[in-house]
Amino acid sequence: MKYICNKGGQGRTKSVKGAAASVFYSDKGAVLRSSSWSDMSVGNPEYKDTLYTVIEQADYLIYVGAFKVHERAGMTLIGKCNFGSHTRSNAMHLHMGLVNPDGFSPAGNKNSRFGYNKYRVLVDLMGHKKLGGNAMLFVVDGLWGGAGANLKPVKFKMAPFNNDWPSSIFISQDPIALESVCYDILKAEFTNDKHAETYPQMAGVDDHLLQAADSLNWPAGIRYDPENDGTVIGSLGVHEHWDDVTDQKYSRDLGTGTGIELIKIQTLTSVNESASNGQPYAYILEPNFPNPFNPSTTIRYNLPQISHVELSIFNVHGQCFCTLVDAFEPRGIYSVQWNSQINSGRAPSGVYFVRLLASGNQISQSQVQKMILLK
């Protein structure tokens, strides 16, 4: 394993600058400027950037963003990770592509770009074939949520965090869906009745998500072509907002569309946490055992209250092969065996998913575990 950084030293490999510019900004010099931190209205037009060779040569990337709000971008998640992918010493030349380039409050803001249908540099970066386009997994580290890019973590007051650390990891292969969910949470949390930092409330914080999801939301005169090869980007993912801050459901959760499905997996995170009187305190779908298996495996799940339970088996294409449980069950710990039988007979070797859907008193859960059948 190698640890690569732009300085090198202390056992680290120094990164090498690419031979030529490979990122070309689609505003064509109309928006981005070289400038100072204090006034983003001055400076020369910026057109392109060079990447490090390690990025140009990588087979794939895994993004890990921080779960924070940001005074200039409104939030800093997956897209803004790329502000460190180019070879310059800083990224001030990209800030005019954000909603609040100066980082000033609205009263003293000279160069704000609030609102929608404006050029957003994050779309170019997330759409570039060697950056967001070369990623296989996107992760947002929400173990410690931040009130700003350089501020200490804070406890989240909203449910389900309830004045505790967010203690969450957000994962998706769709960066736009991932940022959309994180944006909904950050916007609900960082309001003026909870925190002094209300950056997600700025108009246009999610403008780059709208544009990355659908070219119909692009500004007039902008064609996002970050490789400058004449081919514009396609949709980078799904963008939508949840139904409300209480239920926190998206179209696929509600069965009203094919958009985002927010799967919440809650498991024990501390050896000090235990069930009271031997009874479970949370919905938990445990990993099946054995795994891989042939021909049968055991699936265990916990119900903290009487619930309607659906326990179903799916293939990698999302097709439901069979339903093992479809009934109301009281609070308890359950064990179900799957002998690889499906509706059409015996399942072939491959990857499968078991999904637990459980609905109790004002609580619903959807949890998934991966299973491998080997013959």
N, C-alpha and C positions, 0 to 999 in steps of 0.2 A: 504494500500500500504506500502511496506517495501523498504527501500533503504539499500542495502547490499554492504559493501566494506571490504577490507582485514584488515582495522584498527579498524573499529567500532567507537563508541563514537559520541557525538553531535546528538543523536537521530537516529543514524545509527546502523544497525545490523551487527555484525562482522561475516564475512564469515568463514566457517569451512572447513578444509582440508579433502579431501576424504580419505577413509581408505586405499586405495592401488593405485598404479600407473594404469592409464587406457589409456594413450596415449603412443604408441610405435612407434618410428621413423624408417622409412623404409630404411634408409641408413645403419642400423645395426652397427652403430659406425664408419662408414667409413668417414663421413663428419663432423658431429656436434661435438663440443668440448667445454668443460669448459675452460674459458680463461679470459684474461683481455681485456678491451676495446681497448687498444692500439695495441695489436698484437693477431690476431685471429688464428695464426698458432700454438700456444702453448696450453697445457691443455690435459685433459683426455677425452676419447670418451664418448659421451652422448647417452643414449638409450631410455629413457622414462621420462614421467612426470605424476604428480598427478593433478587432477582437484579439484576444490571446489565442495562440496556437492550440492550447489545450482544449479550448472551446471549439475551435474549428475542426479539430481532429477527433473529438469525443464521439463514441458510438451512440451514446444517449446521455441525458441529464436527469437528475432528480433534484427538484427545487424544494428548499425548506425555507419558508418565509416566517417572519415574526408577526405575532398577532398584536399589532399596535395601530394607534391612530397617528396622524401625521399633519403638521401644521400647513404644509404646502400641498400634499396630495390628498389629504383627508384621511387616508389610511395607507399603511405600508404592508403589503402582503406579497403575493407572487410577482406581479408585474414589476414592482419597483425593485425587486432583487436585481434586475438587469441593469440598474444604474451603476453597478459595479462590474459589469461584464466587459466594458470597453477599456482601453489602455490609457486613458487620461488620468491625471492625478486626482481629479474630482469630477463631479457631474453637474456643475452649475449651468453648463450650456444646455442641459435638458429641462431645466425647471420651468421654462416658459410653456412647455407642453403640459403642465399640470394646472389644477384649478386655482391655486393661490401661490403663484411663483415667489412673491416676496416673503410670504409667511407672516405678513402683517395682519392686524385685525382689519375688518372692513372699513373702519373709520379712517385708517391711515394707509389704505391699500391703493397703490398707484397703478398696479399692473394686474389686477385680478382678472381671471378668465372663468368666472363662475358661469353656470348654465350648461346647456347641451348643444350638440352638433358643432363642437369646436375640435380643432386638431388636437389629438391626444397622443403623445409620444409613446405611452405605454402600449398602444395598439401595435405600433411598428415593432417594438421590442418583443412583445408576446407572440407576434406573428412571424418573426424572422425564423427561417428554417434551421439555423444553428443555435437559436436561443429557445424560446417557447416551443417552436416547432420541432425541436429535437428532444423534448422531454417525454419520459415514460410515466412519471409520477410527480404529483404536486402535493406538498405537505405544508400546513401552517401550524407552527408550534404555538399553541395557546395554553401551555402549562402556566406561563406567567404573562398575563396581558398587560400592555403598556398604555400609558396616557400620552405618550409622545415618543418620537424616534430615539431621544436621548434621556428620557425620564424613567424613573424606577417603576417597577410593576405595581399594579393596584388591584384591589379586590373588586369584583364585579357585583353590583347590587341587584341586578335583574335575576329572575328565575331562568334557568335552574341553578344558577351559581349562588344566589341568595347570600350576598355579602361575604363571599369567600373567593379564593383564587379560582380562575376559570378552569384550571386543571384539565385541559382538553387538547387533543390532537385532531386536526381536521385533515382528511385525506381524500383525494379524488384524482382521477385521470383526466378530468375536465377542469382546467384552470379557471374558466369563466364561472362555472357553477360553484366552484370552491370559493372564489372571491365574492360571489353574490351572497352566499350564506354568511360568510364572515362579515361582509358589509352590513347585512341586516342586523347581526348581533351587535356590532360596534355602534351602529346608528341608534339602536335601542338603548344601549348602555351609556354612551357618552352624550348625555343631555344635560342641560344647565341645572337640573334639580339633583343630579348625581355627581357630576364632575365639573371642574373648571374648564377642561379641555373638551370642546364640542365640535371638533374639526369635521367629523362625519356629517354634520348638519349642513355643511356648505353645499350649495346647489351645484351639481355636476360631478360630485365625487364618483358616481357610478357611470359617468358618461363613457369612459373607455370600455366598460363592460357592455353597454348597449351597442357600441360601435363594433367591438370585437365579435359580438354574437350575430350581428346582422348588418350587411352593407347598406341597407335602407336607412340606417342611422348615421351614415358618414356625412361630414360637412360638405357643402357645395364646393366643388373644385378639388377635393381630396380623394386620391385613389391610393390606398395603402399597398405599397409595393416595396417592402424594406430591403429586397435584394436588388432593386432597380433593374430587373430583367424583363419588365413588361408584363409580368403576371401578378395580378393583385391577389391578396390573401382571400381565402374563403372564411366561413364561420369558424371561430376558434372554440366555440362551446355554447352552452345554454345559459341565458340570463333571465332571471325572474326574481320577484320578491315574495317572501312568505305571506300567508294570508293575514296573520296578525301576530303581535308579540306574545300573545298567550298560548295559542295553539302551535305556532311555528311550523306550519305545514306548507308544502309546495304542491305544484299541480299533480305530480305523480303520487305524492302522499295522499292527496284528496281524491285521486282517481278521475280528475278532470282534464288531464293532459299528459304529455310525455316528456315533461320538463324535468325538474330536479326532484330527487327523492332523498330526503335527509334521514339517514339511518343513524340512530343514536345507540351506541353500545356502552352500557354501564356495567362495569365489573369492579370487583374489589381492588383497591389501590393501596391498601395498607394492611400489614399483619395485625394491626390493632382493631380493624373493622371486622365485625362478626355478626352473624344473624342472632337475633334475640330468641332464646328458648328453642334453639335449633331450627327456627323458621326463617326463611329468606326475607330480606329487607328490600330487595330490588329485583327487577326483571333481569335475568341473566340466561343467555344461551351459551352453554359451555362448548369448547371444541369437542368434536366427536372422538371416540376412542374405540378401537385403534384407528389410526389415520397415518398412512394409507391403510386400506382394509380390503379383505376378500374372504367370504362374500358379504359379511355382515358387520355392522358397527353400531355402537350405542350412542345415543344423543340424549344429553341431560339438559334440563332447563328448570329455572326457579321462578315461581310466581309469588309476589309479595301480598297478593289479595286475590279474591275470586275474580276470574277473568275469562273472557272468551278467547280461546287459543286456536290458531291455525299454524300447524307445523308442516311445511311443504318442502319438496325437493325440486330443484331447478337445475337445468343444464347451463352451460356457459353462454348460451344465446338468450337466456332469460325465460325459457319455456318451462312451465310447471309440468313435471313428470307425474307426480303423485302427491297426495296430501295424507300425511300420517295421522294427524289429529285435527279435528274440527269440532270443538265442543267447549262448553263452559266447565272450568275446573277450579276447585277451591285452592286457597293458598297452600303452597307446598313445594317439594322438590320432586321432579318427575324424570323418568327414564324411559326412553322409547328406542326400540331396536329397528334398524332398517336393514333388510336382508338383500338389498340391491334390486328388489322387485319394483317395477314401474307398471304403468297401465297396460303397456304393450308386451310385457314379459319381463325378462331379466335385463338390467341396464348393462351396456357395454363398458369397458374400461374407459376412464376419463376423469375429468374434473367436474364436480357437482357442488351445489350450494344448498345448504339447509337454511330456511328462513323461518324465524319465529315471529308471528304477528300476535300480539296480546293486548287486549283492551279491558281495562278495569274501570274503577270509579274515577272518572275524569283523568285517566292516565292511559296512554297507548304507547306501545313499543314495537319497533321493527328491528330485529337483529339477525345477522347473517354470519354463518361460518362456512369455510371452504372445506370440501372433502375430496379425497382422491381414491377412486376405485381401481385397483390393480388386479389383473387376472393373469 
